[in-house]
Amino acid sequence: MADTVYALRLMAWLSPAFPVGSFSYSHGLERPVADGQIGDLGAWLDGLMRHGTGWNDAVLVAESWRRGRDGGELGELAELGEAMAGSAERHLETMAQGGAFAKAVAGWTKGLALPDACPYPVVFGASAGFNGLPLDETIAAYLQAFVSNQIQAGIRLSLLGQERGVAMLREMEPTILDIAARAGGSTIDDLGGSAFVAEIAAMNHETQYSRLFRS
């Protein structure tokens, strides 16, 4: 029964109906699509997951999970997560979603001491650890939601259709599981990335005149 409760909780927290506003953000994807830089969204996502935000978020989720479970201090970790945002819009994306998630999840996290300003992966991981949710499943579920949101953004930007989007979600499963397993044994010393094109695209999105997304 405990496993069922954990699964229900993760599905609820990462449901599109959970009010964090993830549909408003493309994580900078809108700009390279407009510039014609993306021929294969799957390759773009694989790079983000292995060398960019996906990996860093997974590390932050893992570390905050441990601190949420053990009652560790989250303030410095939240500041580090905030500093990892490489542009104003990336900062808005992680902090706004983190604040919205903290408010929505409060019924499950009474007694968890969260900083007033907390990035999304930090508040998510800490909430999961505080609730005793399994680490690997927590990281994998978070990454699957990230990938799903990127695919949905790609569909809205007419980069691909729904049928291809579903296939891509299936194809990304091995990557998600691999990163979740590696991140489960990571420390904050493993933070870092080299997805420079994605970071520059996110910065350039700030000057994009016509847009569907906030980032």
Secondary structure by P-SEA (a helix, b strand, c coil): caaaaaaaaaaaaacccccccccccccaaaaaaaacccccaaaaaaaaacccaaaaaaaaaaaaaaaaaaccccaaaaaaaaaacccaaaaaaaaaaaaaaaaaaccccccccccccccaaaaaaaaaaaacccaaaaaaaaaaaaaaaaaaaaaaaccccaaaaaaaaaaaaaaaaaaaaaaaacccccccccaaaaaaaaaaaaacccccccc
